[in-house]
Amino acid sequence: MKDKRTYTHLKEHGEDMSHENESKVDPKEDRGPGDLSLLVELHKKEIWDWKQKESEWVKTENLLSGTKKIIDEMGAKIIQQVAVIKALEHDNEVYKKEIEKLLAE
């Protein structure tokens, strides 16, 4: 019978082989659905999930309000620029008429 702890390759010589005989236990949930500590953990997880969702909602709302503010400011500037353009067009017409009057003399 072959011993488990023998080295089959040269590079294994430096490795620790003591872990081969250890069994791996996957811990399962031994608490039932009525266990209070399990319910507390589940509710804490659910509360955390809702807080994350609320955080996303607040972030989205802040982004939306900031965007609305920028749009309002840009709209006001556009209205102001339209008024300036109309005033300049009026001035151009006035100056054009004065130039034509001066050239006609």
Backbone hydrogen bonds in HBPLUS format (Angstrom, degrees):
<---DONOR---> <-ACCEPTOR-->    atom                        ^
c    i                          cat <-CA-CA->   ^        H-A-AA   ^      H-
h    n   atom  resd res      DA  || num        DHA   H-A  angle D-A-AA Bond
n    s   type  num  typ     dist DA aas  dist angle  dist       angle   num
A0012-GLU N   A0009-HIS O   3.29 MM   3  5.60 150.7  2.38 105.3 113.4     1
A0013-HIS N   A0010-LEU O   3.25 MM   3  5.84 167.9  2.26 117.7 121.3     2
A0015-GLU N   A0012-GLU O   3.05 MM   3  5.27 153.3  2.12 109.5 117.9     3
A0020-GLU N   A0017-MET O   3.23 MM   3  5.80 167.7  2.24 116.2 120.0     4
A0022-GLU N   A0019-HIS O   3.33 MM   3  5.32 152.5  2.41  99.1 107.0     5
A0035-ASP N   A0032-GLY O   3.15 MM   3  5.44 166.9  2.17 113.0 117.0     6
A0039-LEU N   A0035-ASP O   3.09 MM   4  6.40 159.0  2.13 150.9 157.0     7
A0040-VAL N   A0036-LEU O   2.89 MM   4  6.12 155.2  1.95 149.8 156.7     8
A0041-GLU N   A0037-SER O   3.05 MM   4  6.24 161.2  2.08 143.2 147.8     9
A0042-LEU N   A0038-LEU O   2.91 MM   4  6.16 160.2  1.95 151.0 156.8    10
A0043-HIS N   A0039-LEU O   2.89 MM   4  6.07 158.4  1.94 147.7 153.6    11
A0044-LYS N   A0040-VAL O   2.85 MM   4  6.07 153.0  1.92 148.2 156.3    12
A0045-LYS N   A0041-GLU O   2.95 MM   4  6.18 155.4  2.01 146.8 153.1    13
A0046-GLU N   A0042-LEU O   2.90 MM   4  6.16 155.1  1.96 144.7 152.1    14
A0047-ILE N   A0043-HIS O   2.77 MM   4  5.97 156.7  1.82 148.8 155.3    15
A0048-TRP N   A0044-LYS O   2.92 MM   4  6.12 156.5  1.97 144.9 151.3    16
A0049-ASP N   A0045-LYS O   2.93 MM   4  6.22 156.5  1.98 147.4 153.7    17
A0050-TRP N   A0046-GLU O   2.98 MM   4  6.27 158.7  2.03 148.7 154.0    18
A0051-LYS N   A0047-ILE O   2.89 MM   4  6.13 152.2  1.97 148.6 156.7    19
A0052-GLN N   A0048-TRP O   2.95 MM   4  6.22 150.0  2.04 147.1 155.1    20
A0053-LYS N   A0049-ASP O   3.00 MM   4  6.33 155.0  2.06 146.7 153.5    21
A0054-GLU N   A0050-TRP O   2.83 MM   4  6.06 159.3  1.87 148.8 154.8    22
A0055-SER N   A0051-LYS O   2.89 MM   4  6.05 152.0  1.97 142.2 149.9    23
A0056-GLU N   A0052-GLN O   3.04 MM   4  6.36 152.2  2.12 144.3 151.1    24
A0057-TRP N   A0053-LYS O   2.92 MM   4  6.25 153.4  1.99 148.7 156.6    25
A0058-VAL N   A0054-GLU O   2.87 MM   4  6.13 161.8  1.90 155.0 159.1    26
A0059-LYS N   A0055-SER O   2.95 MM   4  6.11 159.5  1.99 145.1 151.3    27
A0060-THR N   A0056-GLU O   2.89 MM   4  6.09 158.7  1.93 147.7 153.3    28
A0061-GLU N   A0057-TRP O   2.82 MM   4  6.03 156.9  1.87 149.4 156.3    29
A0062-ASN N   A0058-VAL O   2.87 MM   4  6.08 159.9  1.91 152.3 157.2    30
A0063-LEU N   A0059-LYS O   3.02 MM   4  6.20 157.5  2.07 145.2 151.6    31
A0064-LEU N   A0060-THR O   2.88 MM   4  6.09 153.7  1.95 146.4 153.9    32
A0065-SER N   A0061-GLU O   2.88 MM   4  6.14 163.1  1.91 152.2 156.1    33
A0066-GLY N   A0062-ASN O   2.95 MM   4  6.08 157.8  2.00 147.5 153.7    34
A0067-THR N   A0063-LEU O   2.94 MM   4  6.11 153.7  2.01 143.8 151.2    35
A0068-LYS N   A0064-LEU O   2.88 MM   4  6.14 156.9  1.94 150.5 156.9    36
A0069-LYS N   A0065-SER O   3.01 MM   4  6.19 155.8  2.07 143.8 150.1    37
A0070-ILE N   A0066-GLY O   3.03 MM   4  6.30 158.6  2.07 146.7 152.2    38
A0071-ILE N   A0067-THR O   2.94 MM   4  6.18 159.4  1.98 150.5 156.1    39
A0072-ASP N   A0068-LYS O   2.90 MM   4  6.14 158.9  1.95 150.9 156.4    40
A0073-GLU N   A0069-LYS O   2.96 MM   4  6.22 162.2  1.99 151.1 155.8    41
A0074-MET N   A0070-ILE O   2.90 MM   4  6.10 160.8  1.93 151.0 156.6    42
A0075-GLY N   A0071-ILE O   2.86 MM   4  6.02 152.5  1.94 146.4 154.2    43
A0076-ALA N   A0072-ASP O   3.00 MM   4  6.26 157.1  2.05 148.9 154.4    44
A0077-LYS N   A0073-GLU O   2.99 MM   4  6.27 155.0  2.06 146.1 153.1    45
A0078-ILE N   A0074-MET O   2.87 MM   4  6.09 152.3  1.95 146.4 154.1    46
A0079-ILE N   A0075-GLY O   3.01 MM   4  6.25 161.5  2.05 149.2 153.6    47
A0080-GLN N   A0076-ALA O   2.98 MM   4  6.21 155.6  2.04 144.2 151.2    48
A0081-GLN N   A0077-LYS O   2.82 MM   4  6.06 155.6  1.88 147.7 154.6    49
A0082-VAL N   A0078-ILE O   2.88 MM   4  6.14 151.1  1.96 150.7 158.4    50
A0083-ALA N   A0079-ILE O   3.11 MM   4  6.38 154.6  2.18 145.0 151.2    51
A0084-VAL N   A0080-GLN O   3.02 MM   4  6.35 153.8  2.09 146.7 154.1    52
A0085-ILE N   A0081-GLN O   2.89 MM   4  6.12 157.8  1.94 147.6 153.7    53
A0086-LYS N   A0082-VAL O   2.97 MM   4  6.22 160.1  2.01 149.2 154.0    54
A0087-ALA N   A0083-ALA O   3.03 MM   4  6.25 157.3  2.08 146.4 152.4    55
A0088-LEU N   A0084-VAL O   2.92 MM   4  6.17 156.4  1.98 150.1 156.7    56
A0089-GLU N   A0085-ILE O   2.86 MM   4  6.10 154.6  1.93 150.5 157.7    57
A0090-HIS N   A0086-LYS O   2.94 MM   4  6.16 157.0  2.00 146.4 152.6    58
A0091-ASP N   A0087-ALA O   2.93 MM   4  6.19 159.4  1.97 147.1 152.8    59
A0092-ASN N   A0088-LEU O   2.82 MM   4  6.04 154.4  1.89 145.9 153.3    60
A0093-GLU N   A0089-GLU O   2.99 MM   4  6.29 154.4  2.06 146.7 152.9    61
A0094-VAL N   A0090-HIS O   3.00 MM   4  6.31 161.0  2.04 151.5 156.7    62
A0095-TYR N   A0091-ASP O   2.83 MM   4  6.07 168.7  1.84 157.0 159.8    63
A0096-LYS N   A0092-ASN O   2.80 MM   4  5.90 150.1  1.89 144.0 153.0    64
A0097-LYS N   A0093-GLU O   2.97 MM   4  6.22 158.9  2.02 149.4 154.1    65
A0098-GLU N   A0094-VAL O   2.98 MM   4  6.30 156.2  2.04 149.2 156.2    66
A0099-ILE N   A0095-TYR O   2.87 MM   4  6.05 156.9  1.92 147.9 153.9    67
A0100-GLU N   A0096-LYS O   2.95 MM   4  6.18 161.1  1.99 149.2 154.3    68
A0101-LYS N   A0097-LYS O   2.94 MM   4  6.13 150.0  2.03 142.9 151.4    69
A0102-LEU N   A0098-GLU O   2.91 MM   4  6.16 155.9  1.97 147.3 153.6    70
A0103-LEU N   A0099-ILE O   2.88 MM   4  6.07 154.4  1.94 150.5 157.7    71
A0104-ALA N   A0100-GLU O   2.96 MM   4  6.06 140.9  2.12 137.7 148.0    72
